[in-house]
C-alpha cells in the first residue's frame, strides 16, 4: 500500500450479532489480490467487535489464518463460554439486584448484573495472546489496535489503543484516546452490555460497553491515521422497508419489555455508527468542493475513502429461529419479557451465542461481502491501482 494511505477495519458492537463480521472477513480474505499478513494496519473494535479485533490483532499468522481462527472461535462458541446461565446463578444475581435497592442501588461485592460473564474473561485469556500484539507492531504487520469502552465514572467514551511509537493520545468532548498495553479486561469491559453484564474495573474506574455514548465510532481510526475505512456493521436496516401504519390504526397491545430493551440496544449499537457514516459521507462531499491546495493547508482536512458492509436480511427473523437452542433458563427469561416473538426478538439476537446462529450469520456476512466483491477489490487495491 502506498505511503500515507492506511486502511482501517472498524468492527462495531452487537453481542452475538458480531458473528456476521466473521463471514464478511472470510470473504475479504478470499478477495485479497495477494496473501497478506494484514491488509488492515489499523483495527478498531467495540463491544463484541472488540473480541474480533483482539483475535485478529494478536494472531501471529497471515490474515487468512487469523480469519480462519476467528471462524473456528465463533463456530464452537456456546452460551456457557460467555456467561453463567444456571438457574441458581440467575436467581442469585436477581436477588443481589433486589437487595441493592436497600443499599442505595449498590452491591457491596461484585458489580451488579443479571448475568455473570466470568466465562468470557477466561475464554479471551485462553484464546488471545495479547503479547503478540506488540510483536506484530514491531514487525510492521500492525500499526495500531483500538478497543473502546465507556467510563461509568466520567461518562466518556475511552478508546484504549496499543500502537507503534509516535501515535499520540487525544481528547475531544466526551471521548478520548488512551495509549496502553491491551489485555483481556479491556475487551471484557468493552463488551459489558449494561445490566446484562457487570462493569469492569480498569485501574481506578469502572467501564461498560463501548457502544454506549460512542458518538463517533469511526473517529478512533482517523485519530490513529487511517485514510481508508472498512466498516462491518450489524445493522439490518438496509433489509427493511420502512412502513408506516395507517393513521388511526390502533395497536393491539403496548410494546413488551424486550421490545423496549431491543430499541435501547439498537440505539447504542446501531444508530451512532449509521449517523457517523452519514456524517463522514457528508464531509467527503463538502471537501470534494474544496480545492486540493486548500485542503492541504487545513489541518486534518482530508477525504476518507470508506466502504460499509451490513446485513441484507433481518437479523431478528434469523434469531427467532434459533432461540430454541438457548439454555432453558435463558429461554424462560426471554419468554417472560417478550423476547421470543415480534419486535422483542431483537433483544434475543444479542445473547444468541450458539453455533447454529453463528454459522448462519457467518454465511450471511460471507455472501453479502461477495455480492459487493468489485467494491471490496477496489478498496483493497493499492492506491496506484485505484
One Martini backbone bead per residue (centre of mass of N, CA, C, O) as a GRO file, in nm:
protein
  386
    1UNK     BB    1   0.100   0.034   0.019
    2UNK     BB    2   0.087   0.348   0.011
    3UNK     BB    3   0.210   0.614   0.134
    4UNK     BB    4  -0.040   0.747   0.361
    5UNK     BB    5  -0.224   0.484   0.316
    6UNK     BB    6  -0.467   0.375   0.554
    7UNK     BB    7  -0.616   0.100   0.670
    8UNK     BB    8  -0.935   0.038   0.832
    9UNK     BB    9  -1.094  -0.158   1.085
   10UNK     BB   10  -1.447  -0.171   1.169
   11UNK     BB   11  -1.594  -0.311   1.471
   12UNK     BB   12  -1.887  -0.353   1.589
   13UNK     BB   13  -2.142  -0.402   1.782
   14UNK     BB   14  -2.382  -0.693   1.900
   15UNK     BB   15  -2.290  -0.937   2.015
   16UNK     BB   16  -2.378  -1.218   1.840
   17UNK     BB   17  -2.379  -1.050   1.569
   18UNK     BB   18  -2.059  -1.057   1.521
   19UNK     BB   19  -2.053  -1.307   1.332
   20UNK     BB   20  -2.088  -1.151   1.068
   21UNK     BB   21  -1.794  -1.044   1.049
   22UNK     BB   22  -1.659  -1.314   0.983
   23UNK     BB   23  -1.780  -1.353   0.701
   24UNK     BB   24  -1.668  -1.094   0.580
   25UNK     BB   25  -1.366  -1.163   0.633
   26UNK     BB   26  -1.361  -1.420   0.466
   27UNK     BB   27  -1.409  -1.275   0.196
   28UNK     BB   28  -1.170  -1.083   0.208
   29UNK     BB   29  -0.951  -1.303   0.208
   30UNK     BB   30  -1.033  -1.403  -0.085
   31UNK     BB   31  -1.005  -1.101  -0.230
   32UNK     BB   32  -0.722  -1.085  -0.214
   33UNK     BB   33  -0.471  -1.041  -0.438
   34UNK     BB   34  -0.276  -1.116  -0.194
   35UNK     BB   35  -0.112  -1.248   0.041
   36UNK     BB   36  -0.142  -1.131   0.387
   37UNK     BB   37  -0.084  -1.036   0.698
   38UNK     BB   38  -0.233  -0.730   0.678
   39UNK     BB   39  -0.470  -0.505   0.535
   40UNK     BB   40  -0.508  -0.384   0.848
   41UNK     BB   41  -0.318  -0.172   1.040
   42UNK     BB   42  -0.606  -0.084   1.151
   43UNK     BB   43  -0.788  -0.177   1.456
   44UNK     BB   44  -1.141  -0.148   1.548
   45UNK     BB   45  -1.322  -0.215   1.858
   46UNK     BB   46  -1.664  -0.291   1.976
   47UNK     BB   47  -1.742  -0.490   2.194
   48UNK     BB   48  -1.769  -0.766   2.018
   49UNK     BB   49  -1.564  -0.636   1.817
   50UNK     BB   50  -1.324  -0.654   2.020
   51UNK     BB   51  -1.280  -0.953   1.999
   52UNK     BB   52  -1.212  -0.963   1.699
   53UNK     BB   53  -0.979  -0.760   1.710
   54UNK     BB   54  -0.795  -0.920   1.905
   55UNK     BB   55  -0.759  -1.175   1.738
   56UNK     BB   56  -0.630  -1.038   1.490
   57UNK     BB   57  -0.396  -0.871   1.634
   58UNK     BB   58  -0.280  -1.151   1.794
   59UNK     BB   59  -0.196  -1.283   1.538
   60UNK     BB   60   0.087  -1.461   1.382
   61UNK     BB   61  -0.036  -1.486   1.118
   62UNK     BB   62  -0.209  -1.458   0.862
   63UNK     BB   63  -0.508  -1.339   0.770
   64UNK     BB   64  -0.637  -1.610   0.690
   65UNK     BB   65  -0.570  -1.749   0.962
   66UNK     BB   66  -0.715  -1.553   1.149
   67UNK     BB   67  -1.000  -1.596   1.032
   68UNK     BB   68  -1.013  -1.901   1.077
   69UNK     BB   69  -0.987  -1.876   1.385
   70UNK     BB   70  -1.240  -1.701   1.424
   71UNK     BB   71  -1.443  -1.904   1.311
   72UNK     BB   72  -1.388  -2.127   1.517
   73UNK     BB   73  -1.460  -1.966   1.765
   74UNK     BB   74  -1.768  -1.922   1.684
   75UNK     BB   75  -1.861  -2.221   1.608
   76UNK     BB   76  -1.792  -2.308   1.934
   77UNK     BB   77  -1.986  -2.126   2.068
   78UNK     BB   78  -2.123  -2.089   2.395
   79UNK     BB   79  -2.297  -1.963   2.648
   80UNK     BB   80  -2.086  -2.077   2.865
   81UNK     BB   81  -1.848  -1.889   2.734
   82UNK     BB   82  -1.993  -1.608   2.843
   83UNK     BB   83  -2.216  -1.724   3.056
   84UNK     BB   84  -2.396  -1.781   3.336
   85UNK     BB   85  -2.714  -1.999   3.323
   86UNK     BB   86  -2.803  -2.091   3.579
   87UNK     BB   87  -3.052  -2.079   3.797
   88UNK     BB   88  -2.885  -1.997   4.047
   89UNK     BB   89  -2.735  -1.755   3.921
   90UNK     BB   90  -2.986  -1.588   3.843
   91UNK     BB   91  -3.116  -1.573   4.124
   92UNK     BB   92  -2.875  -1.443   4.263
   93UNK     BB   93  -2.863  -1.188   4.089
   94UNK     BB   94  -3.152  -1.093   4.144
   95UNK     BB   95  -3.111  -1.071   4.451
   96UNK     BB   96  -2.887  -0.854   4.445
   97UNK     BB   97  -3.059  -0.642   4.308
   98UNK     BB   98  -3.274  -0.628   4.531
   99UNK     BB   99  -3.079  -0.556   4.771
  100UNK     BB  100  -2.973  -0.283   4.648
  101UNK     BB  101  -3.233  -0.115   4.724
  102UNK     BB  102  -3.112  -0.112   5.038
  103UNK     BB  103  -2.816   0.025   4.902
  104UNK     BB  104  -2.843   0.253   4.686
  105UNK     BB  105  -2.793   0.047   4.433
  106UNK     BB  106  -2.559  -0.122   4.580
  107UNK     BB  107  -2.302  -0.355   4.575
  108UNK     BB  108  -2.066  -0.479   4.803
  109UNK     BB  109  -1.948  -0.639   4.581
  110UNK     BB  110  -2.004  -0.708   4.295
  111UNK     BB  111  -2.118  -0.605   4.024
  112UNK     BB  112  -2.407  -0.554   3.875
  113UNK     BB  113  -2.602  -0.833   3.730
  114UNK     BB  114  -2.767  -1.084   3.556
  115UNK     BB  115  -2.486  -1.173   3.438
  116UNK     BB  116  -2.200  -1.386   3.429
  117UNK     BB  117  -1.878  -1.314   3.248
  118UNK     BB  118  -1.634  -1.497   3.332
  119UNK     BB  119  -1.604  -1.691   3.086
  120UNK     BB  120  -1.508  -1.475   2.886
  121UNK     BB  121  -1.241  -1.405   3.021
  122UNK     BB  122  -1.124  -1.692   2.999
  123UNK     BB  123  -1.148  -1.721   2.692
  124UNK     BB  124  -0.964  -1.485   2.614
  125UNK     BB  125  -0.707  -1.573   2.768
  126UNK     BB  126  -0.679  -1.842   2.602
  127UNK     BB  127  -0.700  -1.721   2.292
  128UNK     BB  128  -0.541  -1.449   2.355
  129UNK     BB  129  -0.222  -1.310   2.259
  130UNK     BB  130  -0.129  -1.006   2.364
  131UNK     BB  131   0.187  -1.013   2.317
  132UNK     BB  132   0.161  -1.020   1.995
  133UNK     BB  133   0.098  -0.727   1.931
  134UNK     BB  134   0.383  -0.610   1.965
  135UNK     BB  135   0.515  -0.788   1.753
  136UNK     BB  136   0.344  -0.690   1.511
  137UNK     BB  137   0.438  -0.398   1.533
  138UNK     BB  138   0.746  -0.448   1.500
  139UNK     BB  139   0.708  -0.602   1.208
  140UNK     BB  140   0.460  -0.423   1.051
  141UNK     BB  141   0.155  -0.566   1.048
  142UNK     BB  142   0.102  -0.340   1.273
  143UNK     BB  143  -0.005  -0.020   1.416
  144UNK     BB  144  -0.311  -0.057   1.539
  145UNK     BB  145  -0.518  -0.106   1.836
  146UNK     BB  146  -0.873  -0.074   1.929
  147UNK     BB  147  -1.060  -0.022   2.241
  148UNK     BB  148  -1.394   0.050   2.343
  149UNK     BB  149  -1.512   0.231   2.632
  150UNK     BB  150  -1.717   0.313   2.921
  151UNK     BB  151  -1.725   0.550   3.166
  152UNK     BB  152  -1.899   0.568   3.467
  153UNK     BB  153  -1.758   0.819   3.592
  154UNK     BB  154  -1.733   1.028   3.325
  155UNK     BB  155  -1.892   0.939   3.047
  156UNK     BB  156  -1.672   0.840   2.861
  157UNK     BB  157  -1.517   0.766   2.559
  158UNK     BB  158  -1.272   0.503   2.558
  159UNK     BB  159  -0.970   0.457   2.366
  160UNK     BB  160  -0.784   0.180   2.367
  161UNK     BB  161  -0.436   0.181   2.264
  162UNK     BB  162  -0.208   0.000   2.050
  163UNK     BB  163   0.108   0.127   1.925
  164UNK     BB  164   0.315   0.285   1.754
  165UNK     BB  165   0.538   0.501   1.758
  166UNK     BB  166   0.387   0.843   1.771
  167UNK     BB  167   0.117   0.783   1.882
  168UNK     BB  168  -0.137   0.982   2.012
  169UNK     BB  169  -0.326   1.106   2.224
  170UNK     BB  170  -0.677   1.206   2.286
  171UNK     BB  171  -0.919   1.489   2.298
  172UNK     BB  172  -1.272   1.511   2.336
  173UNK     BB  173  -1.585   1.553   2.365
  174UNK     BB  174  -1.662   1.261   2.543
  175UNK     BB  175  -1.364   1.178   2.424
  176UNK     BB  176  -1.085   0.933   2.424
  177UNK     BB  177  -0.736   0.856   2.391
  178UNK     BB  178  -0.546   0.561   2.520
  179UNK     BB  179  -0.248   0.452   2.594
  180UNK     BB  180  -0.175   0.092   2.597
  181UNK     BB  181  -0.185  -0.235   2.729
  182UNK     BB  182  -0.351  -0.488   2.624
  183UNK     BB  183  -0.625  -0.680   2.767
  184UNK     BB  184  -0.889  -0.863   2.866
  185UNK     BB  185  -1.040  -0.632   3.025
  186UNK     BB  186  -1.089  -0.446   2.785
  187UNK     BB  187  -1.281  -0.639   2.634
  188UNK     BB  188  -1.485  -0.689   2.859
  189UNK     BB  189  -1.566  -0.395   2.897
  190UNK     BB  190  -1.661  -0.338   2.600
  191UNK     BB  191  -1.886  -0.602   2.636
  192UNK     BB  192  -2.063  -0.470   2.879
  193UNK     BB  193  -2.376  -0.496   2.901
  194UNK     BB  194  -2.604  -0.337   3.049
  195UNK     BB  195  -2.722  -0.538   3.324
  196UNK     BB  196  -2.613  -0.806   3.205
  197UNK     BB  197  -2.319  -0.700   3.261
  198UNK     BB  198  -2.052  -0.623   3.432
  199UNK     BB  199  -1.853  -0.407   3.541
  200UNK     BB  200  -1.515  -0.294   3.471
  201UNK     BB  201  -1.202  -0.269   3.619
  202UNK     BB  202  -0.972   0.006   3.538
  203UNK     BB  203  -0.803   0.074   3.778
  204UNK     BB  204  -1.008   0.360   3.884
  205UNK     BB  205  -1.234   0.246   3.684
  206UNK     BB  206  -1.551   0.196   3.542
  207UNK     BB  207  -1.663  -0.023   3.275
  208UNK     BB  208  -1.843  -0.040   2.964
  209UNK     BB  209  -1.994  -0.044   2.692
  210UNK     BB  210  -1.869   0.115   2.403
  211UNK     BB  211  -2.143   0.202   2.259
  212UNK     BB  212  -2.174   0.391   2.475
  213UNK     BB  213  -2.134   0.717   2.383
  214UNK     BB  214  -2.047   0.657   2.078
  215UNK     BB  215  -2.063   0.918   1.859
  216UNK     BB  216  -1.769   0.830   1.700
  217UNK     BB  217  -1.670   0.534   1.572
  218UNK     BB  218  -1.452   0.638   1.349
  219UNK     BB  219  -1.249   0.829   1.495
  220UNK     BB  220  -1.013   0.647   1.602
  221UNK     BB  221  -0.899   0.576   1.319
  222UNK     BB  222  -0.827   0.872   1.245
  223UNK     BB  223  -0.634   0.926   1.484
  224UNK     BB  224  -0.448   0.671   1.376
  225UNK     BB  225  -0.435   0.747   1.038
  226UNK     BB  226  -0.672   0.698   0.866
  227UNK     BB  227  -0.794   0.697   0.500
  228UNK     BB  228  -0.925   0.401   0.511
  229UNK     BB  229  -1.261   0.258   0.558
  230UNK     BB  230  -1.373  -0.055   0.705
  231UNK     BB  231  -1.713  -0.146   0.766
  232UNK     BB  232  -1.875  -0.370   1.007
  233UNK     BB  233  -2.199  -0.421   1.053
  234UNK     BB  234  -2.533  -0.508   1.234
  235UNK     BB  235  -2.728  -0.368   1.051
  236UNK     BB  236  -3.068  -0.431   0.896
  237UNK     BB  237  -3.193  -0.175   0.752
  238UNK     BB  238  -3.152  -0.248   0.440
  239UNK     BB  239  -3.382  -0.490   0.469
  240UNK     BB  240  -3.587  -0.263   0.520
  241UNK     BB  241  -3.913  -0.145   0.495
  242UNK     BB  242  -4.061   0.136   0.540
  243UNK     BB  243  -4.335   0.156   0.762
  244UNK     BB  244  -4.672   0.291   0.781
  245UNK     BB  245  -4.916   0.341   0.969
  246UNK     BB  246  -5.225   0.402   0.977
  247UNK     BB  247  -5.416   0.639   1.057
  248UNK     BB  248  -5.586   0.511   1.346
  249UNK     BB  249  -5.430   0.252   1.399
  250UNK     BB  250  -5.442   0.035   1.642
  251UNK     BB  251  -5.290  -0.118   1.886
  252UNK     BB  252  -5.310  -0.421   2.050
  253UNK     BB  253  -5.037  -0.349   2.212
  254UNK     BB  254  -4.797  -0.299   2.407
  255UNK     BB  255  -4.480  -0.294   2.452
  256UNK     BB  256  -4.243  -0.487   2.537
  257UNK     BB  257  -3.967  -0.514   2.720
  258UNK     BB  258  -3.790  -0.631   2.490
  259UNK     BB  259  -3.857  -0.411   2.283
  260UNK     BB  260  -3.739  -0.178   2.441
  261UNK     BB  261  -3.453  -0.293   2.476
  262UNK     BB  262  -3.396  -0.325   2.174
  263UNK     BB  263  -3.395  -0.019   2.114
  264UNK     BB  264  -3.164   0.050   2.308
  265UNK     BB  265  -2.952  -0.128   2.170
  266UNK     BB  266  -2.970   0.002   1.891
  267UNK     BB  267  -2.891   0.287   1.984
  268UNK     BB  268  -2.599   0.190   2.060
  269UNK     BB  269  -2.507  -0.014   1.807
  270UNK     BB  270  -2.632   0.153   1.543
  271UNK     BB  271  -2.696   0.463   1.522
  272UNK     BB  272  -2.411   0.593   1.555
  273UNK     BB  273  -2.283   0.463   1.306
  274UNK     BB  274  -2.480   0.569   1.092
  275UNK     BB  275  -2.433   0.869   1.155
  276UNK     BB  276  -2.124   0.869   1.101
  277UNK     BB  277  -2.139   0.785   0.806
  278UNK     BB  278  -2.305   1.028   0.711
  279UNK     BB  279  -2.098   1.238   0.803
  280UNK     BB  280  -1.868   1.142   0.625
  281UNK     BB  281  -2.011   1.179   0.351
  282UNK     BB  282  -2.065   1.481   0.385
  283UNK     BB  283  -1.770   1.571   0.416
  284UNK     BB  284  -1.673   1.464   0.144
  285UNK     BB  285  -1.853   1.646  -0.029
  286UNK     BB  286  -1.742   1.912   0.076
  287UNK     BB  287  -1.433   1.860   0.016
  288UNK     BB  288  -1.469   1.826  -0.299
  289UNK     BB  289  -1.515   2.154  -0.322
  290UNK     BB  290  -1.225   2.174  -0.230
  291UNK     BB  291  -0.930   2.255  -0.292
  292UNK     BB  292  -0.644   2.078  -0.252
  293UNK     BB  293  -0.468   2.311  -0.142
  294UNK     BB  294  -0.662   2.386   0.091
  295UNK     BB  295  -0.664   2.110   0.231
  296UNK     BB  296  -0.355   2.101   0.293
  297UNK     BB  297  -0.376   2.355   0.495
  298UNK     BB  298  -0.572   2.184   0.652
  299UNK     BB  299  -0.610   2.042   0.947
  300UNK     BB  300  -0.740   1.722   0.886
  301UNK     BB  301  -0.820   1.763   0.582
  302UNK     BB  302  -0.991   1.478   0.445
  303UNK     BB  303  -1.062   1.227   0.238
  304UNK     BB  304  -1.258   0.933   0.310
  305UNK     BB  305  -1.228   0.620   0.236
  306UNK     BB  306  -1.525   0.404   0.208
  307UNK     BB  307  -1.670   0.092   0.347
  308UNK     BB  308  -1.983  -0.096   0.369
  309UNK     BB  309  -2.100  -0.374   0.570
  310UNK     BB  310  -2.430  -0.530   0.576
  311UNK     BB  311  -2.714  -0.670   0.635
  312UNK     BB  312  -2.973  -0.821   0.412
  313UNK     BB  313  -3.107  -0.932   0.672
  314UNK     BB  314  -3.314  -1.006   0.926
  315UNK     BB  315  -3.203  -1.081   1.245
  316UNK     BB  316  -3.463  -1.138   1.396
  317UNK     BB  317  -3.558  -1.377   1.221
  318UNK     BB  318  -3.313  -1.554   1.276
  319UNK     BB  319  -3.323  -1.563   1.588
  320UNK     BB  320  -3.607  -1.696   1.619
  321UNK     BB  321  -3.492  -1.985   1.513
  322UNK     BB  322  -3.267  -2.008   1.778
  323UNK     BB  323  -3.385  -1.992   2.072
  324UNK     BB  324  -3.414  -2.307   2.125
  325UNK     BB  325  -3.084  -2.330   2.184
  326UNK     BB  326  -3.118  -2.228   2.448
  327UNK     BB  327  -3.129  -2.225   2.759
  328UNK     BB  328  -3.389  -2.253   2.973
  329UNK     BB  329  -3.333  -1.997   3.142
  330UNK     BB  330  -3.322  -1.801   2.896
  331UNK     BB  331  -3.596  -1.866   2.774
  332UNK     BB  332  -3.757  -1.773   3.016
  333UNK     BB  333  -3.657  -1.482   3.025
  334UNK     BB  334  -3.744  -1.408   2.732
  335UNK     BB  335  -4.044  -1.486   2.752
  336UNK     BB  336  -4.126  -1.291   2.994
  337UNK     BB  337  -4.030  -1.028   2.802
  338UNK     BB  338  -4.089  -1.086   2.479
  339UNK     BB  339  -3.824  -1.225   2.304
  340UNK     BB  340  -3.985  -1.464   2.116
  341UNK     BB  341  -4.140  -1.218   1.969
  342UNK     BB  342  -4.130  -1.006   1.746
  343UNK     BB  343  -3.964  -0.722   1.848
  344UNK     BB  344  -3.818  -0.886   2.089
  345UNK     BB  345  -3.590  -1.041   1.920
  346UNK     BB  346  -3.362  -0.838   1.944
  347UNK     BB  347  -3.258  -0.916   2.224
  348UNK     BB  348  -3.182  -1.212   2.156
  349UNK     BB  349  -2.959  -1.145   1.932
  350UNK     BB  350  -2.737  -1.067   2.168
  351UNK     BB  351  -2.743  -1.384   2.316
  352UNK     BB  352  -2.681  -1.589   2.060
  353UNK     BB  353  -2.437  -1.815   2.158
  354UNK     BB  354  -2.455  -2.016   1.889
  355UNK     BB  355  -2.360  -2.216   1.635
  356UNK     BB  356  -2.608  -2.180   1.445
  357UNK     BB  357  -2.617  -1.870   1.444
  358UNK     BB  358  -2.327  -1.820   1.359
  359UNK     BB  359  -2.332  -1.970   1.088
  360UNK     BB  360  -2.553  -1.796   0.954
  361UNK     BB  361  -2.402  -1.523   0.980
  362UNK     BB  362  -2.147  -1.601   0.832
  363UNK     BB  363  -2.285  -1.661   0.564
  364UNK     BB  364  -2.409  -1.382   0.526
  365UNK     BB  365  -2.144  -1.216   0.531
  366UNK     BB  366  -2.013  -1.362   0.295
  367UNK     BB  367  -2.233  -1.303   0.080
  368UNK     BB  368  -2.248  -0.993   0.100
  369UNK     BB  369  -1.949  -0.942   0.021
  370UNK     BB  370  -1.953  -1.085  -0.257
  371UNK     BB  371  -2.166  -0.891  -0.381
  372UNK     BB  372  -1.919  -0.662  -0.324
  373UNK     BB  373  -1.648  -0.739  -0.470
  374UNK     BB  374  -1.562  -0.496  -0.640
  375UNK     BB  375  -1.547  -0.291  -0.406
  376UNK     BB  376  -1.345  -0.450  -0.236
  377UNK     BB  377  -1.114  -0.462  -0.440
  378UNK     BB  378  -1.077  -0.158  -0.463
  379UNK     BB  379  -1.012  -0.114  -0.162
  380UNK     BB  380  -0.761  -0.326  -0.159
  381UNK     BB  381  -0.618  -0.170  -0.345
  382UNK     BB  382  -0.382   0.005  -0.445
  383UNK     BB  383  -0.348   0.332  -0.518
  384UNK     BB  384  -0.231   0.295  -0.807
  385UNK     BB  385  -0.501   0.114  -0.893
  386UNK     BB  386  -0.739   0.343  -0.821
   0.00000   0.00000   0.00000
